[in-house]
């Protein structure tokens, strides 16, 4: 949903520097122990693959251990 809103804003306010969308991570590490690492992975992918990475990690949110994060990074690179 957030992605759709951002795309709509981009269409309506197509000139640069009119609107800035900021995505914040409200990490609940007590519930999701790997959330901090997952947030860092998404931020690292912010150079054009933020939403692709976000969607991938959201889909596999039950499997965010270090080994899985490396596998996801490999998928995103290729």
C-alpha positions as CSV (number, residue, x, y, z in Angstrom):
1,X,0.0,0.0,0.0
2,X,2.8,2.4,0.9
3,X,4.4,1.7,-2.5
4,X,1.2,2.6,-4.3
5,X,0.9,5.8,-2.4
6,X,4.5,6.8,-3.2
7,X,3.9,6.0,-6.9
8,X,0.8,8.2,-6.8
9,X,2.7,11.1,-5.2
10,X,5.4,10.7,-7.8
11,X,2.8,11.1,-10.6
12,X,1.0,14.0,-9.0
13,X,4.1,15.9,-7.9
14,X,6.4,15.0,-10.7
15,X,8.7,18.0,-10.3
16,X,11.7,17.4,-8.2
17,X,11.8,18.5,-4.6
18,X,8.1,19.0,-4.2
19,X,7.4,16.1,-1.9
20,X,9.8,13.9,0.1
21,X,8.6,10.4,1.2
22,X,10.4,9.0,4.2
23,X,10.1,5.4,5.2
24,X,10.9,4.7,8.8
25,X,11.6,1.4,10.4
26,X,10.0,0.9,13.8
27,X,11.9,-2.2,14.8
28,X,10.4,-4.4,17.5
29,X,13.4,-6.6,18.2
30,X,11.7,-8.3,21.1
31,X,9.2,-9.7,18.7
32,X,11.4,-10.0,15.6
33,X,15.0,-10.7,16.7
34,X,16.4,-10.3,13.1
35,X,14.5,-7.0,12.4
36,X,17.5,-4.7,12.9
37,X,19.6,-6.7,10.4
38,X,16.7,-6.9,7.9
39,X,16.2,-3.1,8.2
40,X,19.9,-2.6,7.4
41,X,19.6,-4.9,4.3
42,X,16.6,-2.9,3.0
43,X,18.4,0.4,3.6
44,X,21.5,-0.9,1.8
45,X,19.2,-1.7,-1.2
46,X,17.8,1.8,-1.2
47,X,19.7,2.5,-4.5
48,X,16.8,1.5,-6.7
49,X,15.8,-1.8,-5.1
50,X,14.2,-0.6,-1.9
51,X,10.7,-1.9,-2.6
52,X,11.9,-5.1,-4.2
53,X,14.0,-5.9,-1.1
54,X,11.2,-4.8,1.2
55,X,8.7,-7.1,-0.5
56,X,11.2,-10.0,-0.5
57,X,11.9,-9.7,3.2
58,X,8.3,-9.2,4.1
59,X,7.3,-12.3,2.2
60,X,10.0,-14.3,4.0
61,X,9.8,-12.5,7.4
62,X,9.9,-15.8,9.3
63,X,13.3,-16.6,7.8
64,X,15.6,-13.7,8.4
65,X,18.6,-15.3,9.8
66,X,22.1,-14.3,8.6
67,X,22.3,-17.2,6.1
68,X,18.9,-16.2,4.6
69,X,19.8,-12.6,4.4
70,X,22.9,-13.5,2.4
71,X,20.8,-15.7,0.0
72,X,18.3,-12.8,-0.5
73,X,21.1,-10.4,-1.3
74,X,22.3,-12.9,-3.9
75,X,18.9,-13.1,-5.4
76,X,18.6,-9.3,-5.6
77,X,22.0,-8.9,-7.2
78,X,21.4,-11.3,-10.0
